[in-house]
């Protein structure tokens, strides 16, 4: 019952179920990255321009 599991790697449809338990969400990463890019661009537009001369 508690012996060595043969074929211990997770593959196929089992990998999708196993990924859910890690807490990693691709959609959350995409949303966070988009938010950071939008915030950076808005700060870029608010920053004063350098005067040359």
HTML snippet that shows the backbone in 3Dmol.js (N, CA, C, O; Angstrom):
<script src="https://3Dmol.org/build/3Dmol-min.js"></script>
<div id="view" style="width:600px;height:400px;position:relative"></div>
<script>
const pdb = `
ATOM      1  N   UNK A   1       0.816  -1.188   0.000  1.00  0.00           N
ATOM      2  CA  UNK A   1       0.000   0.000   0.000  1.00  0.00           C
ATOM      3  C   UNK A   1       0.865   1.260   0.000  1.00  0.00           C
ATOM      4  O   UNK A   1       0.557   2.205  -0.727  1.00  0.00           O
ATOM      5  N   UNK A   2       1.939   1.303   0.793  1.00  0.00           N
ATOM      6  CA  UNK A   2       2.808   2.469   0.843  1.00  0.00           C
ATOM      7  C   UNK A   2       4.126   2.216   0.147  1.00  0.00           C
ATOM      8  O   UNK A   2       5.138   2.825   0.493  1.00  0.00           O
ATOM      9  N   UNK A   3       4.130   1.344  -0.809  1.00  0.00           N
ATOM     10  CA  UNK A   3       5.348   1.008  -1.527  1.00  0.00           C
ATOM     11  C   UNK A   3       5.682   2.041  -2.584  1.00  0.00           C
ATOM     12  O   UNK A   3       5.049   3.094  -2.671  1.00  0.00           O
ATOM     13  N   UNK A   4       6.691   1.722  -3.390  1.00  0.00           N
ATOM     14  CA  UNK A   4       7.129   2.612  -4.459  1.00  0.00           C
ATOM     15  C   UNK A   4       6.072   2.618  -5.556  1.00  0.00           C
ATOM     16  O   UNK A   4       5.585   1.565  -5.968  1.00  0.00           O
ATOM     17  N   UNK A   5       5.728   3.794  -6.017  1.00  0.00           N
ATOM     18  CA  UNK A   5       4.745   3.918  -7.088  1.00  0.00           C
ATOM     19  C   UNK A   5       5.460   3.776  -8.418  1.00  0.00           C
ATOM     20  O   UNK A   5       6.414   4.502  -8.699  1.00  0.00           O
ATOM     21  N   UNK A   6       5.002   2.848  -9.231  1.00  0.00           N
ATOM     22  CA  UNK A   6       5.599   2.641 -10.547  1.00  0.00           C
ATOM     23  C   UNK A   6       5.066   3.720 -11.484  1.00  0.00           C
ATOM     24  O   UNK A   6       3.867   3.997 -11.499  1.00  0.00           O
ATOM     25  N   UNK A   7       5.958   4.327 -12.265  1.00  0.00           N
ATOM     26  CA  UNK A   7       5.548   5.398 -13.171  1.00  0.00           C
ATOM     27  C   UNK A   7       5.180   6.645 -12.392  1.00  0.00           C
ATOM     28  O   UNK A   7       4.073   7.163 -12.540  1.00  0.00           O
ATOM     29  N   UNK A   8       6.080   7.128 -11.574  1.00  0.00           N
ATOM     30  CA  UNK A   8       5.800   8.245 -10.692  1.00  0.00           C
ATOM     31  C   UNK A   8       5.612   9.586 -11.368  1.00  0.00           C
ATOM     32  O   UNK A   8       5.134  10.527 -10.735  1.00  0.00           O
ATOM     33  N   UNK A   9       5.976   9.701 -12.638  1.00  0.00           N
ATOM     34  CA  UNK A   9       5.809  10.989 -13.312  1.00  0.00           C
ATOM     35  C   UNK A   9       4.354  11.186 -13.725  1.00  0.00           C
ATOM     36  O   UNK A   9       3.648  10.234 -14.058  1.00  0.00           O
ATOM     37  N   UNK A  10       3.929  12.432 -13.696  1.00  0.00           N
ATOM     38  CA  UNK A  10       2.558  12.773 -14.069  1.00  0.00           C
ATOM     39  C   UNK A  10       2.565  13.238 -15.508  1.00  0.00           C
ATOM     40  O   UNK A  10       3.354  14.108 -15.877  1.00  0.00           O
ATOM     41  N   UNK A  11       1.695  12.670 -16.324  1.00  0.00           N
ATOM     42  CA  UNK A  11       1.644  13.057 -17.737  1.00  0.00           C
ATOM     43  C   UNK A  11       0.206  13.049 -18.226  1.00  0.00           C
ATOM     44  O   UNK A  11      -0.671  12.432 -17.621  1.00  0.00           O
ATOM     45  N   UNK A  12      -0.018  13.741 -19.325  1.00  0.00           N
ATOM     46  CA  UNK A  12      -1.328  13.727 -19.954  1.00  0.00           C
ATOM     47  C   UNK A  12      -2.370  14.488 -19.165  1.00  0.00           C
ATOM     48  O   UNK A  12      -2.095  15.564 -18.636  1.00  0.00           O
ATOM     49  N   UNK A  13      -3.562  13.933 -19.085  1.00  0.00           N
ATOM     50  CA  UNK A  13      -4.670  14.592 -18.394  1.00  0.00           C
ATOM     51  C   UNK A  13      -4.389  14.699 -16.896  1.00  0.00           C
ATOM     52  O   UNK A  13      -4.891  15.611 -16.239  1.00  0.00           O
ATOM     53  N   UNK A  14      -3.608  13.793 -16.358  1.00  0.00           N
ATOM     54  CA  UNK A  14      -3.253  13.875 -14.941  1.00  0.00           C
ATOM     55  C   UNK A  14      -2.407  15.088 -14.620  1.00  0.00           C
ATOM     56  O   UNK A  14      -2.457  15.601 -13.502  1.00  0.00           O
ATOM     57  N   UNK A  15      -1.622  15.556 -15.594  1.00  0.00           N
ATOM     58  CA  UNK A  15      -0.780  16.731 -15.377  1.00  0.00           C
ATOM     59  C   UNK A  15      -1.627  17.980 -15.192  1.00  0.00           C
ATOM     60  O   UNK A  15      -1.275  18.853 -14.398  1.00  0.00           O
ATOM     61  N   UNK A  16      -2.734  18.077 -15.908  1.00  0.00           N
ATOM     62  CA  UNK A  16      -3.605  19.248 -15.773  1.00  0.00           C
ATOM     63  C   UNK A  16      -4.225  19.294 -14.381  1.00  0.00           C
ATOM     64  O   UNK A  16      -4.341  20.369 -13.792  1.00  0.00           O
ATOM     65  N   UNK A  17      -4.619  18.158 -13.858  1.00  0.00           N
ATOM     66  CA  UNK A  17      -5.180  18.109 -12.519  1.00  0.00           C
ATOM     67  C   UNK A  17      -4.138  18.372 -11.460  1.00  0.00           C
ATOM     68  O   UNK A  17      -4.436  18.982 -10.433  1.00  0.00           O
ATOM     69  N   UNK A  18      -2.931  17.924 -11.690  1.00  0.00           N
ATOM     70  CA  UNK A  18      -1.845  18.122 -10.745  1.00  0.00           C
ATOM     71  C   UNK A  18      -1.409  19.587 -10.715  1.00  0.00           C
ATOM     72  O   UNK A  18      -1.015  20.094  -9.665  1.00  0.00           O
ATOM     73  N   UNK A  19      -1.476  20.266 -11.858  1.00  0.00           N
ATOM     74  CA  UNK A  19      -1.068  21.658 -11.939  1.00  0.00           C
ATOM     75  C   UNK A  19      -1.981  22.549 -11.113  1.00  0.00           C
ATOM     76  O   UNK A  19      -1.546  23.566 -10.572  1.00  0.00           O
ATOM     77  N   UNK A  20      -3.246  22.165 -11.018  1.00  0.00           N
ATOM     78  CA  UNK A  20      -4.196  22.981 -10.277  1.00  0.00           C
ATOM     79  C   UNK A  20      -3.867  23.019  -8.783  1.00  0.00           C
ATOM     80  O   UNK A  20      -4.206  23.986  -8.101  1.00  0.00           O
ATOM     81  N   UNK A  21      -3.225  22.002  -8.282  1.00  0.00           N
ATOM     82  CA  UNK A  21      -2.921  21.960  -6.858  1.00  0.00           C
ATOM     83  C   UNK A  21      -1.707  22.809  -6.493  1.00  0.00           C
ATOM     84  O   UNK A  21      -1.468  23.050  -5.310  1.00  0.00           O
ATOM     85  N   UNK A  22      -0.934  23.267  -7.479  1.00  0.00           N
ATOM     86  CA  UNK A  22       0.262  24.046  -7.183  1.00  0.00           C
ATOM     87  C   UNK A  22      -0.061  25.516  -6.927  1.00  0.00           C
ATOM     88  O   UNK A  22       0.767  26.239  -6.374  1.00  0.00           O
ATOM     89  N   UNK A  23      -1.241  25.964  -7.319  1.00  0.00           N
ATOM     90  CA  UNK A  23      -1.611  27.344  -7.130  1.00  0.00           C
ATOM     91  C   UNK A  23      -1.178  28.238  -8.280  1.00  0.00           C
ATOM     92  O   UNK A  23      -1.403  29.447  -8.225  1.00  0.00           O
ATOM     93  N   UNK A  24      -0.568  27.688  -9.312  1.00  0.00           N
ATOM     94  CA  UNK A  24      -0.122  28.460 -10.465  1.00  0.00           C
ATOM     95  C   UNK A  24      -1.283  28.653 -11.427  1.00  0.00           C
ATOM     96  O   UNK A  24      -1.945  27.689 -11.812  1.00  0.00           O
ATOM     97  N   UNK A  25      -1.524  29.874 -11.807  1.00  0.00           N
ATOM     98  CA  UNK A  25      -2.592  30.168 -12.752  1.00  0.00           C
ATOM     99  C   UNK A  25      -2.031  31.037 -13.877  1.00  0.00           C
ATOM    100  O   UNK A  25      -1.574  32.155 -13.640  1.00  0.00           O
ATOM    101  N   UNK A  26      -2.068  30.523 -15.077  1.00  0.00           N
ATOM    102  CA  UNK A  26      -1.541  31.254 -16.223  1.00  0.00           C
ATOM    103  C   UNK A  26      -2.329  32.537 -16.450  1.00  0.00           C
ATOM    104  O   UNK A  26      -1.746  33.575 -16.764  1.00  0.00           O
ATOM    105  N   UNK A  27      -3.627  32.477 -16.296  1.00  0.00           N
ATOM    106  CA  UNK A  27      -4.453  33.664 -16.494  1.00  0.00           C
ATOM    107  C   UNK A  27      -4.097  34.755 -15.485  1.00  0.00           C
ATOM    108  O   UNK A  27      -4.066  35.934 -15.836  1.00  0.00           O
ATOM    109  N   UNK A  28      -3.832  34.374 -14.248  1.00  0.00           N
ATOM    110  CA  UNK A  28      -3.466  35.355 -13.223  1.00  0.00           C
ATOM    111  C   UNK A  28      -2.132  36.017 -13.565  1.00  0.00           C
ATOM    112  O   UNK A  28      -1.966  37.215 -13.338  1.00  0.00           O
ATOM    113  N   UNK A  29      -1.199  35.270 -14.096  1.00  0.00           N
ATOM    114  CA  UNK A  29       0.100  35.831 -14.485  1.00  0.00           C
ATOM    115  C   UNK A  29      -0.073  36.804 -15.644  1.00  0.00           C
ATOM    116  O   UNK A  29       0.557  37.861 -15.661  1.00  0.00           O
ATOM    117  N   UNK A  30      -0.922  36.459 -16.614  1.00  0.00           N
ATOM    118  CA  UNK A  30      -1.160  37.340 -17.758  1.00  0.00           C
ATOM    119  C   UNK A  30      -1.827  38.631 -17.304  1.00  0.00           C
ATOM    120  O   UNK A  30      -1.442  39.714 -17.746  1.00  0.00           O
ATOM    121  N   UNK A  31      -2.820  38.531 -16.429  1.00  0.00           N
ATOM    122  CA  UNK A  31      -3.507  39.722 -15.918  1.00  0.00           C
ATOM    123  C   UNK A  31      -2.542  40.606 -15.129  1.00  0.00           C
ATOM    124  O   UNK A  31      -2.558  41.827 -15.282  1.00  0.00           O
ATOM    125  N   UNK A  32      -1.712  40.007 -14.297  1.00  0.00           N
ATOM    126  CA  UNK A  32      -0.749  40.778 -13.504  1.00  0.00           C
ATOM    127  C   UNK A  32       0.273  41.468 -14.406  1.00  0.00           C
ATOM    128  O   UNK A  32       0.615  42.628 -14.174  1.00  0.00           O
ATOM    129  N   UNK A  33       0.760  40.777 -15.420  1.00  0.00           N
ATOM    130  CA  UNK A  33       1.738  41.370 -16.333  1.00  0.00           C
ATOM    131  C   UNK A  33       1.126  42.525 -17.114  1.00  0.00           C
ATOM    132  O   UNK A  33       1.764  43.562 -17.295  1.00  0.00           O
ATOM    133  N   UNK A  34      -0.101  42.352 -17.575  1.00  0.00           N
ATOM    134  CA  UNK A  34      -0.777  43.418 -18.309  1.00  0.00           C
ATOM    135  C   UNK A  34      -0.991  44.642 -17.422  1.00  0.00           C
ATOM    136  O   UNK A  34      -0.824  45.777 -17.869  1.00  0.00           O
ATOM    137  N   UNK A  35      -1.358  44.408 -16.175  1.00  0.00           N
ATOM    138  CA  UNK A  35      -1.563  45.509 -15.237  1.00  0.00           C
ATOM    139  C   UNK A  35      -0.269  46.269 -14.991  1.00  0.00           C
ATOM    140  O   UNK A  35      -0.271  47.500 -14.959  1.00  0.00           O
ATOM    141  N   UNK A  36       0.831  45.554 -14.817  1.00  0.00           N
ATOM    142  CA  UNK A  36       2.113  46.207 -14.592  1.00  0.00           C
ATOM    143  C   UNK A  36       2.570  47.007 -15.805  1.00  0.00           C
ATOM    144  O   UNK A  36       3.131  48.093 -15.659  1.00  0.00           O
ATOM    145  N   UNK A  37       2.334  46.480 -16.996  1.00  0.00           N
ATOM    146  CA  UNK A  37       2.709  47.204 -18.217  1.00  0.00           C
ATOM    147  C   UNK A  37       1.873  48.471 -18.343  1.00  0.00           C
ATOM    148  O   UNK A  37       2.403  49.533 -18.670  1.00  0.00           O
ATOM    149  N   UNK A  38       0.571  48.369 -18.087  1.00  0.00           N
ATOM    150  CA  UNK A  38      -0.299  49.542 -18.177  1.00  0.00           C
ATOM    151  C   UNK A  38       0.094  50.593 -17.142  1.00  0.00           C
ATOM    152  O   UNK A  38       0.081  51.786 -17.447  1.00  0.00           O
ATOM    153  N   UNK A  39       0.439  50.179 -15.938  1.00  0.00           N
ATOM    154  CA  UNK A  39       0.871  51.130 -14.907  1.00  0.00           C
ATOM    155  C   UNK A  39       2.180  51.801 -15.299  1.00  0.00           C
ATOM    156  O   UNK A  39       2.348  53.003 -15.094  1.00  0.00           O
ATOM    157  N   UNK A  40       3.098  51.041 -15.854  1.00  0.00           N
ATOM    158  CA  UNK A  40       4.367  51.617 -16.306  1.00  0.00           C
ATOM    159  C   UNK A  40       4.178  52.628 -17.420  1.00  0.00           C
ATOM    160  O   UNK A  40       4.823  53.677 -17.431  1.00  0.00           O
ATOM    161  N   UNK A  41       3.292  52.315 -18.361  1.00  0.00           N
ATOM    162  CA  UNK A  41       3.041  53.250 -19.459  1.00  0.00           C
ATOM    163  C   UNK A  41       2.365  54.525 -18.972  1.00  0.00           C
ATOM    164  O   UNK A  41       2.661  55.611 -19.469  1.00  0.00           O
ATOM    165  N   UNK A  42       1.471  54.404 -18.015  1.00  0.00           N
ATOM    166  CA  UNK A  42       0.810  55.601 -17.502  1.00  0.00           C
ATOM    167  C   UNK A  42       1.797  56.488 -16.743  1.00  0.00           C
ATOM    168  O   UNK A  42       1.722  57.713 -16.837  1.00  0.00           O
ATOM    169  N   UNK A  43       2.718  55.882 -15.993  1.00  0.00           N
ATOM    170  CA  UNK A  43       3.742  56.672 -15.318  1.00  0.00           C
ATOM    171  C   UNK A  43       4.693  57.321 -16.311  1.00  0.00           C
ATOM    172  O   UNK A  43       5.170  58.432 -16.082  1.00  0.00           O
ATOM    173  N   UNK A  44       4.966  56.637 -17.403  1.00  0.00           N
ATOM    174  CA  UNK A  44       5.828  57.178 -18.449  1.00  0.00           C
ATOM    175  C   UNK A  44       5.202  58.438 -19.052  1.00  0.00           C
ATOM    176  O   UNK A  44       5.900  59.414 -19.327  1.00  0.00           O
ATOM    177  N   UNK A  45       3.885  58.411 -19.254  1.00  0.00           N
ATOM    178  CA  UNK A  45       3.192  59.571 -19.823  1.00  0.00           C
ATOM    179  C   UNK A  45       3.112  60.728 -18.820  1.00  0.00           C
ATOM    180  O   UNK A  45       3.087  61.892 -19.221  1.00  0.00           O
ATOM    181  N   UNK A  46       3.074  60.423 -17.543  1.00  0.00           N
ATOM    182  CA  UNK A  46       2.977  61.479 -16.523  1.00  0.00           C
ATOM    183  C   UNK A  46       4.326  62.147 -16.240  1.00  0.00           C
ATOM    184  O   UNK A  46       4.365  63.285 -15.772  1.00  0.00           O
ATOM    185  N   UNK A  47       5.401  61.465 -16.513  1.00  0.00           N
ATOM    186  CA  UNK A  47       6.722  62.012 -16.210  1.00  0.00           C
ATOM    187  C   UNK A  47       7.008  63.226 -17.072  1.00  0.00           C
ATOM    188  O   UNK A  47       6.680  63.233 -18.258  1.00  0.00           O
ATOM    189  N   UNK A  48       7.622  64.267 -16.485  1.00  0.00           N
ATOM    190  CA  UNK A  48       7.931  65.463 -17.274  1.00  0.00           C
ATOM    191  C   UNK A  48       9.024  65.172 -18.303  1.00  0.00           C
ATOM    192  O   UNK A  48       9.919  64.361 -18.069  1.00  0.00           O
ATOM    193  N   UNK A  49       8.930  65.843 -19.430  1.00  0.00           N
ATOM    194  CA  UNK A  49       9.916  65.668 -20.501  1.00  0.00           C
ATOM    195  C   UNK A  49      11.201  66.415 -20.159  1.00  0.00           C
ATOM    196  O   UNK A  49      11.170  67.451 -19.495  1.00  0.00           O
ATOM    197  N   UNK A  50      12.314  65.887 -20.613  1.00  0.00           N
ATOM    198  CA  UNK A  50      13.597  66.572 -20.419  1.00  0.00           C
ATOM    199  C   UNK A  50      13.712  67.749 -21.376  1.00  0.00           C
ATOM    200  O   UNK A  50      13.366  67.654 -22.553  1.00  0.00           O
ATOM    201  N   UNK A  51      14.197  68.834 -20.852  1.00  0.00           N
ATOM    202  CA  UNK A  51      14.411  70.014 -21.687  1.00  0.00           C
ATOM    203  C   UNK A  51      15.839  69.974 -22.198  1.00  0.00           C
ATOM    204  O   UNK A  51      16.782  69.807 -21.424  1.00  0.00           O
ATOM    205  N   UNK A  52      15.989  70.125 -23.485  1.00  0.00           N
ATOM    206  CA  UNK A  52      17.336  70.119 -24.069  1.00  0.00           C
ATOM    207  C   UNK A  52      17.697  71.545 -24.459  1.00  0.00           C
ATOM    208  O   UNK A  52      16.899  72.275 -25.046  1.00  0.00           O
ATOM    209  N   UNK A  53      18.896  71.906 -24.123  1.00  0.00           N
ATOM    210  CA  UNK A  53      19.322  73.214 -24.564  1.00  0.00           C
ATOM    211  C   UNK A  53      19.860  73.992 -23.484  1.00  0.00           C
ATOM    212  O   UNK A  53      20.270  75.134 -23.690  1.00  0.00           O
TER     213      UNK A  53
END
`;
const viewer = $3Dmol.createViewer("view");
viewer.addModel(pdb, "pdb");
viewer.setStyle({}, {cartoon: {color: "spectrum"}});
viewer.zoomTo();
viewer.render();
</script>
